[in-house]
Amino acid sequence: MLRLVQLLPFLFLLIFIAAIGAFFYTLFRATSKQNKNRAAPELVTAAAVVAKREQHRDSPSRRISSRYYATFQVPSGDRMELEVPGEEYGLLAEGDVGRLTFRGTLFLHFERER
């Protein structure tokens, strides 16, 4: 029992260091992704909306946050899933064809063909 009491400060320190490390790792990944998107050229290509999905998360404060994603298929047959703003997500429908504007993994705009 005495050994466990002696180890508690070390365990608390280890957990604290792990939590700080996870925070900085997440911050680094987000910053890195943002910098890559800024450096990427803005591209415009023909595309079709082939799928849509929503991701909902509950937070401790009982607020639900939602993220919206659309999968676009370009003429080469490649597909890319991009996070889209809620306003754009509501206007997209599977099967829509148009011009997709994006930068890296950042969705900028989708203009439907008539």
C-alpha positions as CSV (number, residue, x, y, z in Angstrom):
1,M,0.0,0.0,0.0
2,L,2.8,2.3,0.8
3,R,4.4,1.8,-2.6
4,L,1.1,2.8,-4.3
5,V,1.0,6.0,-2.3
6,Q,4.6,6.8,-3.3
7,L,3.7,6.2,-7.0
8,L,0.6,8.4,-7.2
9,P,2.5,11.7,-7.8
10,F,4.5,10.0,-10.6
11,L,1.3,8.7,-12.1
12,F,-0.5,12.0,-12.0
13,L,2.6,13.7,-13.6
14,L,2.6,11.0,-16.3
15,I,-1.1,11.6,-17.1
16,F,-0.6,15.3,-17.1
17,I,2.3,15.1,-19.5
18,A,0.3,12.7,-21.8
19,A,-2.7,15.2,-21.8
20,I,-0.4,18.1,-22.7
21,G,1.3,16.0,-25.4
22,A,-2.1,15.1,-26.9
23,F,-3.2,18.7,-26.9
24,F,0.0,19.9,-28.7
25,Y,-0.2,17.0,-31.2
26,T,-3.8,17.9,-32.1
27,L,-2.9,21.6,-32.4
28,F,0.1,20.7,-34.7
29,R,-2.0,18.5,-37.0
30,A,-4.7,21.2,-37.4
31,T,-2.1,23.9,-38.1
32,S,-0.3,21.6,-40.5
33,K,-3.5,20.8,-42.4
34,Q,-4.4,24.5,-42.5
35,N,-1.0,25.5,-43.9
36,K,-1.1,22.8,-46.6
37,N,-4.5,24.0,-47.7
38,R,-3.3,27.6,-47.9
39,A,-0.2,26.6,-50.0
40,A,-2.3,24.4,-52.4
41,P,-3.6,26.0,-55.6
42,E,-7.2,26.8,-56.0
43,L,-8.6,24.2,-58.4
44,V,-11.9,24.2,-60.4
45,T,-13.1,20.9,-62.0
46,A,-16.2,19.2,-63.2
47,A,-17.6,17.0,-60.5
48,A,-20.7,15.1,-59.4
49,V,-22.0,14.7,-55.9
50,V,-22.1,11.0,-55.2
51,A,-22.7,10.9,-51.4
52,K,-23.5,13.1,-48.4
53,R,-23.1,12.4,-44.7
54,E,-23.5,14.1,-41.4
55,Q,-21.5,13.7,-38.2
56,H,-23.0,14.7,-34.9
57,R,-21.2,15.0,-31.6
58,D,-22.5,15.6,-28.1
59,S,-20.5,17.9,-26.0
60,P,-20.3,18.0,-22.2
61,S,-22.4,21.2,-22.2
62,R,-25.2,19.3,-24.0
63,R,-24.7,21.1,-27.2
64,I,-24.7,19.0,-30.4
65,S,-22.1,20.0,-33.0
66,S,-22.6,18.9,-36.5
67,R,-20.2,18.5,-39.4
68,Y,-21.3,17.9,-43.0
69,Y,-19.4,16.1,-45.7
70,A,-20.0,15.5,-49.4
71,T,-18.2,13.1,-51.7
72,F,-17.5,14.4,-55.2
73,Q,-16.4,12.3,-58.2
74,V,-14.3,14.0,-60.8
75,P,-14.0,13.0,-64.5
76,S,-10.9,10.8,-63.9
77,G,-13.1,8.7,-61.6
78,D,-11.3,9.8,-58.4
79,R,-13.5,10.6,-55.4
80,M,-12.8,13.1,-52.7
81,E,-14.8,13.7,-49.5
82,L,-14.7,17.3,-48.4
83,E,-16.2,19.0,-45.3
84,V,-18.9,21.5,-46.5
85,P,-20.6,24.3,-44.6
86,G,-24.2,23.5,-43.4
87,E,-25.7,26.1,-45.8
88,E,-24.0,24.4,-48.8
89,Y,-24.8,20.9,-47.6
90,G,-28.5,21.6,-47.5
91,L,-28.4,22.8,-51.2
92,L,-26.5,19.7,-52.4
93,A,-28.2,16.6,-53.6
94,E,-26.7,13.2,-54.6
95,G,-26.5,13.2,-58.4
96,D,-25.9,16.9,-58.8
97,V,-23.4,17.7,-61.5
98,G,-21.4,21.0,-61.7
99,R,-18.2,22.7,-61.1
100,L,-16.3,22.1,-57.8
101,T,-13.9,24.7,-56.5
102,F,-11.5,23.5,-53.8
103,R,-8.0,24.1,-52.3
104,G,-6.2,21.0,-51.0
105,T,-8.8,19.4,-48.7
106,L,-10.8,22.7,-48.3
107,F,-14.2,23.0,-50.0
108,L,-14.7,26.4,-51.5
109,H,-17.8,26.2,-53.7
110,F,-20.0,24.0,-55.9
111,E,-21.9,25.5,-58.8
112,R,-24.6,23.3,-60.2
113,E,-25.0,22.9,-64.0
114,R,-28.5,23.6,-65.2
